[in-house]
Amino acid sequence: MTEPELIALELAGLQADCAAAGLPFDLAWLPRLAALCHLVAQEARHQNLVGDPSPAGVRTHIAEALTTAAVVAGAGVTPRVVADIGAGAGLEALVLALAWPTATITAIEPRRLRAEFIVAAVAALGLPNVEFVRATLHGAVPHRLWPKGLDVATARAVWPAPEWMVKAAPLLAEQGVAIVHGRGPAEALGAQLVLLGAVAAVADVPGPHGHAVAAVRLGPAVAHAQRIPARGQPAGA
């Protein structure tokens, strides 16, 4: 099969998976999702962008991002201000920008080559609602990018869930949610998170990898545990 045929096959499978799982999917997204698959395959020749840059691998990332969109809707949150922290290749931010065209999505990623890919992909896909910041989380926070707080904060494969909850809490608006990506099934992920906050929604990611995504509202105990360093102080990611 040619690359376009493989991409079309995987996106048809993704569409069927989304219909079966109740995830959002719009046929109008297909050209840009296909273009995203092609961009990842091209960039994989120059850097280790994602673990599996094939159309099947990118399909998994798209499915996980659409699961994020589904749990945010399930939590009753209107996503207006969103941050993807430690965005990596930016696939979650890019897909969420398609799903939430009225939201402002900020992708934060410190690594140069991945940063360059995100900027190029935003331009190629025509996603004016994606902003990019090349920084670590603690490098971005002092600039107060979100003065009224985030409706949605997501970080995939960056920190263990308890550490991520502490980092996310002070960034969120009052009714905002932190997104946790983890191993499924969904019920098991939800049970692991109940001590960290109120699990507003949780769902399995369609596909063979057994992943799940949860939207969590964080309690004051978690929020007060975080201390944002002052400018000039050393801090981790």
Backbone hydrogen bonds, N-H to C=O, Kabsch-Sander energy under -0.5 kcal/mol:
donor,donor_aa,acceptor,acceptor_aa,energy
6,L,2,T,-2.4
7,I,3,E,-2.7
8,A,4,P,-2.4
9,L,5,E,-2.2
10,E,6,L,-2.5
11,L,7,I,-2.6
12,A,8,A,-1.9
13,G,9,L,-2.0
14,L,10,E,-2.4
15,Q,11,L,-2.5
16,A,12,A,-1.9
17,D,13,G,-2.5
18,C,14,L,-2.8
19,A,15,Q,-2.1
20,A,16,A,-2.2
21,A,17,D,-2.3
22,G,18,C,-1.1
23,L,18,C,-2.3
29,W,26,D,-2.2
30,L,27,L,-1.4
32,R,29,W,-0.5
33,L,29,W,-2.5
34,A,30,L,-2.7
35,A,31,P,-2.1
36,L,32,R,-2.2
37,C,33,L,-2.1
38,H,34,A,-2.0
39,L,35,A,-2.6
40,V,36,L,-2.4
41,A,37,C,-2.1
42,Q,38,H,-2.3
43,E,39,L,-2.6
44,A,40,V,-2.1
45,R,42,Q,-1.4
46,H,43,E,-2.3
47,Q,43,E,-1.6
49,L,47,Q,-1.9
58,V,54,S,-2.6
59,R,55,P,-2.2
60,T,56,A,-1.3
61,H,57,G,-1.4
62,I,58,V,-2.6
63,A,59,R,-2.7
64,E,60,T,-2.0
65,A,61,H,-2.2
66,L,62,I,-2.4
67,T,63,A,-1.6
68,T,64,E,-1.8
69,A,65,A,-2.0
70,A,66,L,-1.8
71,V,67,T,-2.4
72,V,68,T,-2.1
73,A,69,A,-2.0
74,G,70,A,-2.4
75,A,71,V,-1.6
76,G,73,A,-1.5
77,V,72,V,-2.0
80,R,78,T,-0.9
82,V,104,T,-2.6
83,A,152,V,-2.0
84,D,106,T,-2.8
85,I,83,A,-0.7
85,I,154,T,-2.9
86,G,108,I,-1.7
87,A,84,D,-0.5
87,A,108,I,-2.5
90,G,87,A,-2.6
94,L,90,G,-2.7
95,V,91,L,-2.4
96,L,92,E,-2.7
97,A,93,A,-1.8
98,L,94,L,-1.2
99,A,95,V,-2.2
100,W,96,L,-2.7
103,A,100,W,-1.7
104,T,80,R,-3.0
105,I,103,A,-0.6
105,I,129,N,-3.0
106,T,82,V,-2.7
106,T,104,T,-0.6
107,A,105,I,-0.6
107,A,131,E,-3.0
108,I,84,D,-2.8
108,I,106,T,-0.5
109,E,107,A,-0.5
109,E,133,V,-1.9
115,A,111,R,-2.6
116,E,112,R,-2.7
117,F,113,L,-1.9
118,I,114,R,-2.5
119,V,115,A,-2.3
120,A,116,E,-2.2
121,A,117,F,-2.9
122,V,118,I,-2.6
123,A,119,V,-1.7
124,A,120,A,-2.6
125,L,121,A,-2.7
126,G,122,V,-0.9
127,L,122,V,-1.9
130,V,127,L,-1.6
131,E,105,I,-3.3
131,E,129,N,-0.5
133,V,107,A,-2.6
135,A,133,V,-1.2
137,L,237,A,-0.9
140,A,136,T,-1.6
141,V,137,L,-2.4
143,H,140,A,-1.4
144,R,141,V,-2.6
149,G,146,W,-1.9
150,L,171,L,-2.6
151,D,81,V,-2.5
152,V,81,V,-1.5
153,A,177,V,-2.0
154,T,83,A,-2.7
155,A,179,I,-0.7
157,A,155,A,-0.6
164,W,160,P,-2.6
165,M,161,A,-2.5
166,V,162,P,-1.6
167,K,163,E,-2.0
168,A,164,W,-2.7
169,A,165,M,-2.1
171,L,168,A,-2.0
172,L,168,A,-0.8
172,L,169,A,-1.1
173,A,150,L,-3.0
176,G,173,A,-1.7
177,V,151,D,-2.3
178,A,216,V,-2.7
179,I,153,A,-3.0
180,V,214,A,-2.6
182,G,212,A,-2.5
184,G,210,G,-3.9
188,A,185,P,-0.5
189,L,185,P,-2.0
190,G,186,A,-2.7
191,A,187,E,-2.0
192,Q,188,A,-1.6
193,L,189,L,-1.0
193,L,190,G,-0.6
194,V,190,G,-0.7
196,L,193,L,-1.8
197,G,193,L,-1.1
198,A,217,R,-2.7
199,V,197,G,-0.7
200,A,198,A,-1.0
200,A,215,A,-2.1
201,A,215,A,-1.3
203,A,213,V,-2.4
205,V,211,H,-2.7
210,G,207,G,-0.6
212,A,182,G,-2.7
213,V,203,A,-2.7
214,A,180,V,-2.4
215,A,201,A,-3.1
216,V,178,A,-2.7
216,V,214,A,-0.5
217,R,198,A,-2.9
218,L,216,V,-0.5
219,G,196,L,-0.7
222,V,219,G,-0.6
223,A,219,G,-1.9
224,H,220,P,-2.7
225,A,221,A,-0.6
225,A,222,V,-0.8
226,Q,222,V,-0.5
226,Q,223,A,-1.1
233,Q,230,A,-2.1
